[in-house]
């Protein structure tokens, strides 16, 4: 008999499967048909000799020792594509989330653990540990610079702790810490549409690695801090700056941890589309009529497949096409809720499993290459980082990633020269503001 054969003891007590049945009743583990649909479209299949179907069967058969502290749970991005493909809609991602808890907390990936703990140490909730007053300084300093050096924006606002504002905006830490100029295009967009919005120094950090760590209490604390801050300010809508996991972590966290604040939790892209349809954002694709620069989009798993569905995916395409021209947009296939995960989610970027992450992302890279697009619009920070690395690693720079706010501001003719870090030379001087 092969040494790799898994032997099932006659008497087996499985604490994991029993626990999962209680916590995740919608996992419907006993309904598995072993058809393999989950594994056929999973980019993580084969990594560490594991795939969704095999992992599920090991759990159902009570083979806890085979899955306890198995590294594959950190290579699965919990993107939900397996459940999307499953005829029985088994929630395998929920199983993986619980399996991550089988690891002692201190043994979980140091990058994810460190980001979670950093966010828990201060009320800013920044995974990069940026204190509240540092955030205030960066925002005010950047605002003063724009007002002084960009004619026409002397009245630009970036309010903090504004009582009664309609929108509460959280900010991914990457911008204020490493690239503050990237905050400005969104401020300009909000200014143009006349949005009544505010940041806060408390709960501004728009990332939640405790969710990826499977730390329920940490996830709850960060979500609660953010939402209660918004509620105390009298805001009506929570928005995040184009970050898939951040928006999902708040939306899902409010449900999972029963945090009821009455706030609408919405993705930024939804409002971009709304403002364009209402005529508040008068985007124009004429700048690309002769250039014919080609664009495609990445559907963030946390916002599309796991969150707001194809309605939001359609909004993403509507906004992109309005900015670059329909003839210059090439969609990936498969797409929308059936899209492949890029491999940036689930904490993958912080997990330490870089080789596995790049292998996982090969499907996404091949999707993008087939479009021939020069730019991938990625309204999610983790997607942005992962696809950028895929483009360098596999594509040798043949495509670049870009935030949606950049393309909107470019199409409006308000994107300043120092706000083009993610654009290549072909767009560095296109449609510059006529100061």
C-alpha positions in Angstrom: 0.0 0.0 0.0 1.3 3.5 -0.9 2.9 5.4 1.9 0.7 8.4 0.9 -2.5 6.5 1.6 -4.6 8.2 4.2 -5.8 5.7 6.8 -9.0 6.4 8.6 -9.2 5.0 12.2 -12.3 3.0 13.0 -13.1 5.3 15.8 -12.5 8.9 15.1 -13.7 11.9 17.1 -13.5 15.1 15.0 -13.7 18.3 17.1 -13.0 20.5 14.0 -15.9 19.3 11.9 -18.3 19.4 14.8 -17.2 22.9 15.7 -17.5 24.1 12.1 -21.0 22.7 11.8 -22.1 24.8 14.8 -20.3 28.0 13.7 -20.9 27.7 9.9 -24.2 25.9 9.4 -24.5 27.2 5.9 -21.3 25.3 5.0 -23.6 22.3 4.2 -20.6 20.0 4.4 -22.6 16.8 4.1 -24.0 18.0 0.8 -20.7 17.7 -1.0 -21.0 15.8 -4.3 -17.2 15.4 -4.7 -17.7 16.7 -8.2 -14.6 18.8 -8.2 -16.2 22.0 -9.5 -14.6 23.9 -6.6 -11.1 22.8 -7.4 -11.4 23.1 -11.2 -11.5 26.9 -11.1 -9.4 27.5 -7.9 -6.0 29.2 -8.5 -4.8 27.6 -5.3 -5.4 24.0 -6.5 -2.2 22.0 -6.4 -0.3 24.3 -4.0 1.1 22.2 -1.1 -0.6 19.2 -2.8 -4.0 20.5 -1.7 -7.2 21.8 -3.3 -10.7 22.8 -2.0 -12.3 19.4 -2.6 -9.5 17.5 -0.9 -9.5 19.8 2.1 -13.2 19.5 2.4 -13.1 15.7 2.3 -10.3 15.5 4.9 -12.5 17.7 7.2 -15.7 15.6 6.6 -13.8 12.4 7.2 -12.6 13.7 10.5 -8.9 13.7 9.6 -8.1 16.7 11.8 -4.4 15.8 12.0 -4.1 16.1 8.2 -5.4 19.7 8.2 -4.2 21.1 11.5 -1.6 23.8 10.8 -1.6 22.9 7.1 0.0 25.9 5.3 -2.5 25.7 2.4 -5.0 27.6 4.5 -2.8 30.7 4.1 -2.5 30.0 0.3 -6.3 29.9 -0.1 -7.3 33.6 -0.5 -10.9 32.8 0.6 -12.0 34.4 -2.6 -15.3 32.4 -2.7 -14.9 31.3 -6.3 -15.2 27.7 -5.1 -18.6 28.4 -3.6 -19.6 30.3 -6.7 -18.9 27.2 -8.8 -20.3 24.7 -6.3 -23.8 23.4 -7.2 -24.5 22.9 -3.5 -23.1 26.4 -2.6 -20.9 25.0 0.2 -19.1 27.8 2.0 -15.6 26.4 1.8 -14.1 29.8 2.6 -15.8 29.8 6.0 -14.2 26.4 6.5 -10.8 27.8 5.7 -11.3 30.7 8.0 -12.0 28.3 10.9 -9.1 26.1 9.9 -6.8 29.1 10.3 -7.8 29.2 13.9 -6.2 25.7 14.3 -2.9 27.5 14.2 -1.8 28.9 17.6 -2.0 32.7 17.2 1.7 33.2 17.6 2.4 30.7 14.8 0.2 32.4 12.2 2.1 34.3 9.5 4.1 37.0 11.0 3.2 39.6 8.4 -0.6 39.2 9.0 -0.1 38.9 12.7 2.0 42.0 12.9 -0.4 44.1 10.8 -3.3 43.0 13.0 -1.6 43.7 16.3 -0.3 47.1 15.0 -3.9 48.1 14.2 -5.1 47.0 17.7 -2.4 49.1 19.4 -3.9 52.5 18.5 -7.3 54.0 17.9 -6.3 55.0 14.4 -6.7 51.3 13.4 -3.8 51.7 11.0 -2.2 48.4 10.1 1.0 50.4 9.6 0.8 51.8 13.1 0.4 55.4 12.1 -0.8 57.4 15.1 -3.9 59.6 15.0 -2.0 62.9 15.0 0.5 61.8 12.3 -2.5 61.2 10.1 -3.9 64.7 10.8 -0.5 66.2 10.0 -0.1 64.4 6.7 -3.6 65.4 5.6 -3.3 69.0 6.5 0.2 69.3 5.1 -0.9 67.7 1.7 -3.9 70.0 1.6 -1.9 73.1 2.2 0.5 72.1 -0.6 -2.3 71.6 -3.1 -3.9 74.9 -2.2 -0.6 76.7 -2.6 0.7 75.1 -5.7 -2.3 74.1 -7.8 -4.3 77.1 -9.0 -8.1 76.6 -8.9 -7.9 74.4 -5.8 -7.6 77.1 -3.2 -10.9 76.0 -1.6 -10.2 72.3 -1.6 -11.2 70.6 1.6 -10.1 67.5 3.5 -12.1 67.8 6.7 -11.3 65.8 9.8 -13.9 65.0 12.6 -16.5 67.2 10.9 -19.7 66.8 12.8 -22.8 65.9 10.8 -21.0 65.1 7.5 -22.9 62.7 5.2 -20.0 60.5 4.3 -17.4 59.0 6.7 -14.3 58.2 4.6 -11.6 55.7 5.8 -8.2 55.7 4.1 -5.9 52.9 3.4 -2.7 53.5 5.3 -0.5 53.1 2.2 -1.4 56.6 0.9 -0.7 58.8 4.0 2.4 56.8 5.0 4.1 56.2 1.7 2.4 58.2 -1.1 0.3 61.1 0.2 -0.1 62.6 -3.3 -2.4 59.7 -4.1 -5.0 61.0 -1.6 -5.5 64.2 -3.6 -7.3 63.0 -6.8 -10.1 61.6 -4.6 -10.4 64.8 -2.6 -10.8 66.7 -5.9 -13.5 64.3 -7.1 -15.4 64.7 -3.8 -15.0 68.5 -4.1 -16.4 68.6 -7.7 -19.5 66.6 -6.8 -20.1 68.7 -3.7 -19.9 65.7 -1.3 -20.3 66.4 2.4 -17.6 64.2 3.9 -15.1 63.8 6.6 -12.2 61.8 7.8 -11.6 61.1 11.5 -8.3 60.6 13.3 -10.0 57.7 15.1 -10.7 54.6 13.1 -9.4 56.1 9.8 -7.2 53.1 8.9 -9.0 51.4 6.1 -7.5 47.9 6.5 -8.3 44.9 8.7 -5.7 42.2 8.8 -7.3 40.7 11.9 -10.0 39.4 9.6 -7.3 37.6 7.6 -5.7 36.3 10.8 -9.0 34.8 11.8 -9.0 36.8 15.0 -12.6 37.5 15.6 -12.2 39.8 18.5 -9.6 41.9 16.7 -11.8 42.0 13.6 -14.7 43.1 15.7 -12.8 45.8 17.6 -11.5 47.5 14.5 -14.8 47.4 12.8 -16.6 48.7 15.8 -14.1 51.5 16.3 -14.5 52.7 12.8 -18.3 52.4 12.7 -18.9 53.9 16.1 -16.7 56.9 15.2 -18.7 57.5 12.1 -22.0 57.2 14.0 -20.8 59.5 16.8 -20.0 62.1 14.1 -23.5 61.8 12.8 -22.5 60.4 9.4 -24.9 58.4 7.3 -22.7 56.5 4.9 -19.3 54.7 5.4 -17.1 54.8 2.3 -13.6 53.5 1.8 -11.0 54.7 -0.7 -11.2 51.9 -3.3 -10.1 49.1 -1.0 -11.9 45.8 -1.5 -11.0 44.0 1.7 -11.5 47.1 3.8 -15.0 47.7 2.6 -15.8 44.0 2.9 -14.3 43.8 6.4 -16.6 46.6 7.7 -19.7 45.4 5.8 -19.3 41.7 6.7 -17.9 42.5 10.2 -21.0 44.5 11.0 -23.1 41.5 10.1 -20.9 38.8 11.7 -20.4 40.7 15.0 -23.9 42.2 15.1 -22.7 45.9 15.1 -25.8 47.9 14.3 -25.1 51.6 13.7 -27.7 52.3 11.0 -24.9 53.4 8.6 -25.0 52.5 4.9 -21.8 50.7 4.1 -21.0 51.2 0.4 -18.2 50.7 -2.0 -16.7 53.9 -3.5 -17.2 52.7 -7.1 -20.9 52.7 -6.6 -20.9 56.4 -5.9 -18.6 57.2 -8.8 -21.1 55.6 -11.1 -24.0 57.4 -9.4 -22.3 60.8 -9.7 -21.5 60.3 -13.4 -25.1 59.3 -14.1 -26.3 62.3 -12.3 -24.0 64.6 -14.3 -22.0 65.7 -11.2 -18.9 64.0 -12.6 -18.6 65.1 -16.2 -15.9 62.6 -17.3 -14.8 62.6 -20.9 -12.9 60.0 -22.9 -11.9 62.4 -25.7 -8.3 62.4 -24.4 -8.0 58.8 -25.5 -9.7 59.1 -28.8 -6.5 59.2 -30.8 -4.1 57.6 -28.3 -6.2 54.5 -28.1 -4.6 53.3 -24.9 -6.2 50.0 -23.9 -7.7 49.3 -20.4 -9.2 46.3 -18.6 -10.4 45.9 -15.0 -10.0 43.6 -12.1 -13.1 42.6 -10.2 -12.1 42.7 -6.5 -13.4 39.4 -5.0 -14.3 41.0 -1.7 -16.5 43.6 -3.3 -18.0 41.7 -6.3 -18.3 38.0 -5.7 -18.4 38.2 -1.9 -20.2 41.5 -1.6 -22.3 43.6 -3.9 -22.3 41.2 -6.9 -22.5 41.9 -10.7 -24.4 45.2 -10.2 -21.1 46.6 -8.8 -19.1 44.9 -11.5 -21.3 46.7 -14.1 -20.7 50.0 -12.3 -17.0 49.4 -12.5 -17.2 48.9 -16.2 -19.5 51.8 -16.7 -17.1 54.2 -14.9 -14.1 52.9 -16.7 -15.6 53.0 -20.2 -16.9 56.6 -19.5 -13.4 57.7 -18.8 -11.4 55.8 -21.4 -13.9 55.1 -24.2 -15.8 52.0 -25.0 -13.5 51.2 -28.0 -10.5 51.2 -25.6 -11.9 48.9 -23.0 -11.2 45.1 -23.3 -12.8 42.8 -20.7 -11.1 39.8 -19.1 -12.7 36.4 -19.4 -14.2 35.0 -17.2 -15.3 38.1 -15.4 -17.5 39.8 -12.8 -18.6 37.2 -10.2 -16.9 34.4 -12.1 -13.6 36.2 -12.3 -10.4 34.7 -11.1 -8.9 36.0 -7.9 -5.6 37.7 -8.4 -4.0 36.3 -5.2 -3.7 39.5 -3.4 -6.6 38.9 -0.9 -6.9 36.7 2.2 -3.8 38.3 3.7 -1.6 36.7 1.0 0.6 39.8 0.5 1.6 39.6 4.2 1.7 35.8 4.5 5.3 35.2 3.5 4.3 32.6 0.9 5.5 34.7 -2.1 6.3 31.9 -4.4 2.9 30.3 -3.9 1.3 33.7 -4.3 2.9 34.3 -7.7 2.0 30.8 -8.8 -1.6 31.4 -7.7 -1.6 34.7 -9.7 -0.6 33.1 -13.0 -4.2 32.6 -14.1 -4.9 36.3 -13.5 -1.7 37.3 -15.4 -2.7 35.1 -18.4 -6.2 36.7 -18.3 -4.7 40.2 -18.5 -2.2 39.3 -21.2 -5.0 38.0 -23.5 -6.7 41.4 -23.4 -3.6 43.2 -24.6 -4.4 46.1 -22.3 -1.7 48.4 -21.1 -3.5 49.3 -17.8 -5.5 47.3 -15.3 -7.9 49.4 -13.3 -7.8 47.9 -9.8 -10.2 49.5 -7.3 -8.6 47.6 -4.4 -5.3 48.0 -2.8 -4.4 44.3 -2.4 -5.4 43.7 -6.0 -3.3 46.7 -7.0 -0.2 45.4 -5.3 -0.5 41.9 -6.5 -1.3 42.6 -10.1 1.5 45.2 -10.2 3.9 42.4 -9.0 2.5 39.9 -11.5 3.0 42.4 -14.3 6.6 42.8 -13.3 7.3 39.1 -12.6 5.5 37.4 -15.5 4.8 40.3 -17.9 8.1 42.2 -17.5 6.2 45.5 -17.3 3.8 44.9 -20.2 0.9 46.2 -18.2 0.5 48.5 -15.2 -2.1 48.9 -12.5 -3.9 52.1 -11.8 -6.5 53.3 -9.3 -9.9 54.3 -10.6 -9.6 57.7 -9.1 -6.5 58.3 -11.2 -8.4 57.6 -14.5 -11.4 59.7 -13.4 -9.2 62.6 -12.5 -7.2 62.2 -15.8 -10.4 62.2 -17.8 -11.6 65.4 -16.0 -8.3 67.1 -16.7 -7.6 67.7 -13.0 -4.8 65.1 -12.5 -1.6 67.0 -11.6 1.8 66.0 -12.7 2.8 64.7 -9.2 -0.3 62.6 -9.0 0.7 60.2 -11.8 2.9 57.7 -10.0 1.2 54.7 -11.5 1.0 56.0 -15.1 3.7 55.1 -17.7 5.4 57.6 -19.9 2.5 57.3 -22.5 0.2 59.1 -20.0 2.6 61.2 -18.0 1.8 64.4 -19.8 -1.7 63.6 -21.2 -4.6 66.0 -20.3 -2.5 67.9 -17.7 -4.4 70.8 -16.0 -4.0 74.0 -17.8 -2.7 76.2 -15.0 
